[in-house]
Amino acid sequence: MVEQERIRQAVRQRYARAAREGCCGCGLPVAAETGCGPSLGCGNPVAHAHLRPGEVVVDVGSGPGLEVIEAATLVGPRGRAVGIDITPEMVAAARGNAAARGVPNASFLLGDAESLPLPDDVADVVLSNCAINLVPDKLRAFCEAFRVLRPGGRLVLSDVVAQQPVPPELRQDLEAWSACVSGAVDLEDVLRMLRAAGFDATEVLEESPVRWGSAWGVQLRSVTVRARKPRREPRSRGSGC
Ligand SMILES: C[S@@+](CC[C@H](N)C(=O)[O-])C[C@H]1O[C@@H](n2cnc3c(N)ncnc32)[C@H](O)[C@@H]1O
């Protein structure tokens, strides 16, 4: 495994460029990208979250912020949506997008999925779209999502998963990592880590091929998963955290 900070640096570089140029971010070597519109996601977690007016929503790896803006609109003026992203250029782009659309209850913070800049038990819903595969310590990211959720709150995650194990040498390839390939794990691993973080009621809502099919010889597919923080004890974190 390459050093975790080098992964974060490679990810920041790629998504800084994506923020500047509106290119895709996932699936292709940077040099092969031709630019493909503003959405960088792998699914549609907002559509599966059944957001209600007044809810507080956190989006981990919010990129240009379009889902945060949509969520903020759905929860209305009594609710709010907060996007967290590790790339300063993405946070700036997202703030610009929210301001341009006049959505005052959408806000954006610079931060890492592995240590969210939020207090415990603040969110009704945590969303994430095509970002957790980029995070070196995914269990830690799920523990953080669990921590910021209120008891009974829900996580809706869309991400790429690998159809076969990623070869160890590819795990060292920073370009493939930042292109959402090398950091992909299989669906069973995702579900196992969610349970280890304390979530229950884990459910696979959707599975589909990714638009780029396979990359670096790895077959990937996109999944959307929902999980719940149990109501019983506010701080009943899983044994993995
Ligand atoms: C493929 S883009 C998806 C953006 C957005 N969710 C969407 O669907 O358009 C991945 C985003 O995750 C962010 N990201 C990657 N690693 C992260 C981390 N450890 N913590 C927070 N954000 C991260 C990147 O900066 C990038 O903006």
The ligand as a MOL file (V3000), in Angstrom:
LIG
                    3D

  0  0  0     0  0            999 V3000
M  V30 BEGIN CTAB
M  V30 COUNTS 27 29 0 0 0
M  V30 BEGIN ATOM
M  V30 1 C -15.4490 11.5350 -8.3170 0
M  V30 2 S -15.6280 13.0210 -7.4180 0 CHG=1
M  V30 3 C -17.3730 12.9680 -6.9800 0
M  V30 4 C -17.9120 14.3290 -6.6080 0
M  V30 5 C -19.3960 14.4060 -6.2660 0
M  V30 6 N -19.7400 13.5310 -5.1570 0
M  V30 7 C -20.2650 14.0930 -7.4730 0
M  V30 8 O -20.9600 13.0860 -7.4370 0
M  V30 9 O -20.2410 14.8720 -8.4440 0 CHG=-1
M  V30 10 C -14.8480 12.6120 -5.8640 0
M  V30 11 C -14.7260 13.7760 -4.8920 0
M  V30 12 O -14.3150 13.2520 -3.6230 0
M  V30 13 C -13.3560 14.1070 -3.0500 0
M  V30 14 N -12.5530 13.3200 -2.0970 0
M  V30 15 C -11.6490 12.3720 -2.3760 0
M  V30 16 N -11.0950 11.8800 -1.2620 0
M  V30 17 C -11.6800 12.5280 -0.2190 0
M  V30 18 C -11.5320 12.4680 1.1890 0
M  V30 19 N -10.6590 11.6490 1.7660 0
M  V30 20 N -12.2950 13.2670 1.9490 0
M  V30 21 C -13.1800 14.1370 1.3720 0
M  V30 22 N -13.3530 14.2590 0.0380 0
M  V30 23 C -12.6230 13.4500 -0.7550 0
M  V30 24 C -12.5800 14.6260 -4.2480 0
M  V30 25 O -11.8970 15.8220 -3.9580 0
M  V30 26 C -13.6870 14.8100 -5.2880 0
M  V30 27 O -14.2450 16.0980 -5.2400 0
M  V30 END ATOM
M  V30 BEGIN BOND
M  V30 1 1 1 2
M  V30 2 1 2 3
M  V30 3 1 2 10
M  V30 4 1 3 4
M  V30 5 1 4 5
M  V30 6 1 5 6
M  V30 7 1 5 7
M  V30 8 2 7 8
M  V30 9 1 7 9
M  V30 10 1 10 11
M  V30 11 1 11 12
M  V30 12 1 11 26
M  V30 13 1 12 13
M  V30 14 1 13 14
M  V30 15 1 13 24
M  V30 16 1 14 15
M  V30 17 1 14 23
M  V30 18 2 15 16
M  V30 19 1 16 17
M  V30 20 1 17 18
M  V30 21 2 17 23
M  V30 22 1 18 19
M  V30 23 2 18 20
M  V30 24 1 20 21
M  V30 25 2 21 22
M  V30 26 1 22 23
M  V30 27 1 24 25
M  V30 28 1 24 26
M  V30 29 1 26 27
M  V30 END BOND
M  V30 END CTAB
M  END
